[in-house]
Amino acid sequence: MKQTFSQLLIAVIVMSTMVACGNKGNNDADIVDECYVDNPIDSILHNTDVFNRFDAVYNYLSSHPEFLSKSDSIVYHYYACDDNDRALLWKECGDIRVYSIPWESIHSALGYNIVQIKGTDGKYRLDTTFLNECMGRMDNLFKITSRTGKTYYLLKTNIMSMHQGTTKLEYVNVFSIENGRLVKESLFHTKTKQYDVIEVECGGQRYLPLDYSYVSLICMENFEEDEDYAPVVVIAEINENDWPTGYGLKYQWNGDWFEYVGKCHYDSDDMI
């Protein structure tokens, strides 16, 4: 697991923040794909320029609290009106729903996330704790309960950067809900450290003739609450060339946290 972050990504975030403050110029970002779909969130994404998508979705959710009760629990976003290239737009899991707002540029594909939390009154409200953090596009959202009855949420996301080569980053962030707010939890344990986020990066600044959509750097299995199988998270081991070694770092749920149990064979490229 690496604790690095692309300078390109930082530049993209800064540029996004500057333009989102209301500066709309005549550039390619203002050219939108005018799709007309039944889902209002997807319609916003297709009909709003990339710099204003996040604010537009957030404002819609803020002003339409009834939307949650009238919508499906899982919905996908289609990047173009006439093809099947899609990403998870939102998913409801336990007492939270996460909306993943895609942000694409010529050199990157990432996302910002909005969270709705169900209160003790049964109503959902927006949580703004992590709105300023880019955790990438949502791959999946899981819930797990400890032996003491505490509920945790694991959000898996990814970011792609393309500049003189391709770099893929995958993350798992761990949260709980306390007093109606999201709280980061250090749920991954080794003998000496504890982590509330796992980050894996591969690729680097060179050409690799691979389809990165098939590469899975973090595998999460057995989250169906089947008593016969403990949930497992396997993290691709990365070598000095920034590429998976064919082994993974295995963490297994012990009822209270994910405990590191050692290496295992793990082919992160499903194309092989």
C-alpha positions in Angstrom: 0.0 0.0 0.0 1.4 3.4 -1.0 0.8 6.8 0.6 1.4 8.8 -2.6 -0.9 11.1 -4.5 -0.6 12.4 -8.1 0.3 16.0 -8.6 -1.9 16.0 -11.6 -4.9 15.1 -9.4 -4.1 18.0 -7.0 -4.0 20.3 -10.0 -7.3 19.0 -11.3 -9.0 19.5 -7.9 -7.6 23.1 -7.6 -8.9 23.9 -11.1 -12.2 22.4 -10.3 -12.6 24.4 -7.1 -11.7 27.7 -8.9 -14.1 27.2 -11.8 -16.9 25.9 -9.5 -17.0 29.3 -7.8 -19.0 30.7 -10.7 -16.4 31.4 -13.5 -17.9 29.9 -16.6 -15.9 30.6 -19.7 -16.3 29.5 -23.3 -14.4 26.3 -23.2 -14.8 22.6 -24.0 -16.1 21.9 -20.4 -19.3 24.0 -21.3 -20.2 21.6 -24.1 -22.5 19.0 -22.5 -24.0 15.8 -23.7 -27.7 16.6 -23.7 -29.4 13.4 -22.6 -32.9 13.2 -21.4 -33.4 10.4 -18.9 -35.9 9.6 -16.2 -33.4 9.8 -13.3 -32.9 13.5 -12.4 -29.4 12.9 -11.0 -28.2 11.3 -14.2 -29.9 14.1 -16.1 -28.0 16.7 -14.2 -24.7 15.0 -15.0 -25.5 14.8 -18.7 -26.8 18.3 -19.0 -24.4 20.3 -16.7 -20.8 21.1 -17.5 -18.3 19.1 -15.5 -17.2 22.0 -13.3 -20.7 22.5 -11.9 -22.0 19.0 -11.6 -21.2 18.5 -7.9 -22.8 21.7 -6.8 -25.8 21.0 -9.0 -26.4 17.5 -7.6 -25.8 18.7 -4.0 -28.3 21.5 -4.5 -30.9 19.2 -6.0 -30.6 16.7 -3.1 -30.8 19.6 -0.6 -34.0 20.9 -2.1 -35.7 17.6 -2.8 -35.6 15.5 0.4 -38.5 13.4 -1.0 -36.3 12.1 -3.8 -34.7 9.4 -1.7 -38.0 7.6 -0.9 -39.0 7.6 -4.6 -35.8 6.3 -6.1 -34.1 2.9 -6.4 -31.5 1.8 -3.9 -28.8 1.3 -6.6 -28.5 3.2 -9.9 -25.8 3.5 -12.6 -24.6 6.5 -14.6 -24.1 6.0 -18.4 -21.3 8.1 -19.7 -22.8 8.4 -23.2 -26.4 8.3 -24.3 -25.8 5.6 -26.9 -23.4 3.1 -25.3 -23.2 0.8 -22.2 -20.1 2.4 -20.5 -21.4 2.9 -17.0 -20.3 3.6 -13.4 -22.1 3.3 -10.1 -23.9 6.5 -9.5 -25.3 5.8 -6.1 -25.8 2.9 -3.7 -27.9 2.6 -0.6 -26.5 0.4 2.2 -27.8 0.2 5.8 -28.3 3.7 7.0 -26.3 5.5 4.4 -26.5 6.3 0.7 -23.5 7.4 -1.3 -23.7 9.4 -4.5 -20.6 9.3 -6.6 -20.3 12.3 -8.9 -17.9 11.6 -11.9 -15.4 14.2 -12.9 -13.6 13.6 -16.2 -10.9 15.6 -17.9 -8.5 14.9 -20.7 -6.0 13.5 -18.3 -8.0 12.0 -15.4 -11.2 10.2 -14.4 -12.1 10.6 -10.7 -15.1 11.5 -8.6 -16.5 13.3 -5.6 -18.9 11.7 -3.2 -22.0 12.9 -1.4 -23.4 11.0 1.6 -26.9 10.9 3.0 -27.4 9.4 6.5 -30.6 8.1 8.0 -31.4 9.7 11.4 -33.1 8.2 14.4 -36.3 9.6 13.0 -36.0 7.5 9.9 -35.3 10.5 7.6 -32.2 11.0 5.6 -30.0 14.1 5.6 -26.8 15.2 3.8 -23.5 14.8 5.6 -20.9 17.3 4.6 -17.9 15.7 6.6 -16.0 14.6 3.5 -17.3 16.8 0.8 -13.9 18.5 0.4 -12.1 15.1 -0.1 -11.8 13.4 -3.5 -12.0 9.7 -2.7 -12.5 8.7 -6.4 -15.3 7.1 -8.3 -17.3 4.6 -6.3 -16.7 0.9 -7.1 -18.8 -0.5 -4.3 -20.2 0.1 -0.8 -20.3 -2.5 1.9 -21.7 -2.8 5.4 -20.3 -5.0 8.2 -21.3 -5.4 11.9 -19.0 -6.3 14.7 -19.6 -8.7 17.6 -20.5 -5.8 19.8 -23.2 -4.7 17.3 -21.3 -1.7 15.9 -21.9 -1.1 12.2 -19.1 -0.1 9.8 -19.2 1.0 6.1 -16.5 0.3 3.6 -16.4 2.5 0.5 -14.2 1.3 -2.4 -13.3 3.9 -5.0 -10.8 4.4 -7.8 -9.0 7.2 -9.7 -7.4 7.0 -13.1 -4.6 9.4 -14.3 -3.4 9.4 -17.9 -0.3 11.5 -18.7 2.6 9.9 -20.5 1.3 6.6 -19.3 -1.5 5.4 -17.1 -1.8 5.3 -13.3 -4.6 3.6 -11.4 -5.3 4.1 -7.7 -7.8 2.2 -5.6 -9.0 3.1 -2.1 -11.0 1.6 0.7 -12.3 4.1 3.3 -13.9 2.9 6.5 -16.6 4.8 8.3 -19.1 4.5 11.1 -21.9 6.8 12.1 -21.8 8.6 15.5 -24.2 11.3 16.6 -25.5 11.5 13.0 -22.1 12.2 11.4 -19.6 10.1 9.6 -16.5 9.1 11.6 -13.4 7.5 10.1 -12.5 4.1 11.6 -9.1 2.3 11.7 -10.5 -1.1 10.9 -7.4 -2.6 9.2 -4.9 -4.0 11.7 -1.3 -5.2 11.5 0.9 -6.1 14.4 2.2 -2.5 14.7 -0.3 -0.2 12.9 -3.9 0.5 12.2 -5.4 2.1 9.1 -8.7 3.9 8.3 -7.9 4.0 4.6 -6.1 1.6 2.2 -4.5 3.0 -0.9 -2.9 1.1 -3.8 -1.3 2.6 -6.9 0.0 0.9 -10.0 1.1 1.8 -13.5 3.4 4.8 -13.5 4.5 7.1 -16.3 5.0 4.6 -19.1 2.9 2.9 -21.7 1.3 -0.4 -20.7 -0.8 -2.3 -23.3 -3.5 -3.2 -20.8 -7.2 -2.4 -20.3 -7.1 -0.9 -16.8 -10.9 -1.5 -16.4 -10.0 -5.1 -15.8 -7.3 -4.5 -13.2 -8.6 -5.0 -9.6 -6.0 -3.8 -7.0 -8.3 -4.4 -4.0 -10.5 -7.5 -3.8 -13.4 -7.5 -1.3 -15.3 -10.8 -0.8 -17.8 -12.5 1.4 -19.8 -9.5 2.5 -23.1 -11.2 2.1 -23.3 -12.0 5.9 -22.9 -15.7 5.2 -21.8 -17.3 8.5 -19.8 -19.9 6.7 -17.4 -17.4 5.2 -15.6 -14.5 6.9 -15.3 -11.3 4.9 -11.9 -10.9 3.3 -10.0 -7.9 1.8 -7.0 -8.7 -0.4 -4.7 -5.8 -1.4 -2.4 -6.3 -4.4 1.3 -6.3 -3.6 3.1 -3.7 -5.8 6.8 -4.2 -6.8 9.5 -1.6 -7.4 8.2 -1.2 -11.0 4.8 -0.1 -9.7 3.1 -3.2 -10.9 1.4 -6.2 -9.0 3.7 -9.1 -8.1 1.0 -11.8 -8.3 0.6 -11.8 -4.6 -1.8 -10.0 -2.3 -1.8 -8.9 1.3 -4.8 -10.6 3.0 -6.9 -9.1 5.7 -9.6 -11.3 7.3 -12.6 -10.2 9.5 -12.2 -11.5 13.0 -15.5 -10.2 14.3 -14.2 -6.8 15.4 -11.6 -5.7 12.7 -9.8 -6.8 9.6 -6.6 -8.6 10.8 -3.6 -9.1 8.5 -3.0 -12.8 8.1 -0.3 -12.8 5.5 0.4 -13.1 1.7 -1.7 -15.1 -0.8 -1.6 -15.6 -4.5 -3.7 -12.9 -6.2 -3.9 -12.1 -9.9 -5.1 -8.5 -10.1 -5.4 -8.6 -13.9 -8.5 -10.6 -14.8 -7.5 -10.6 -18.4 -4.8 -13.2 -17.8 
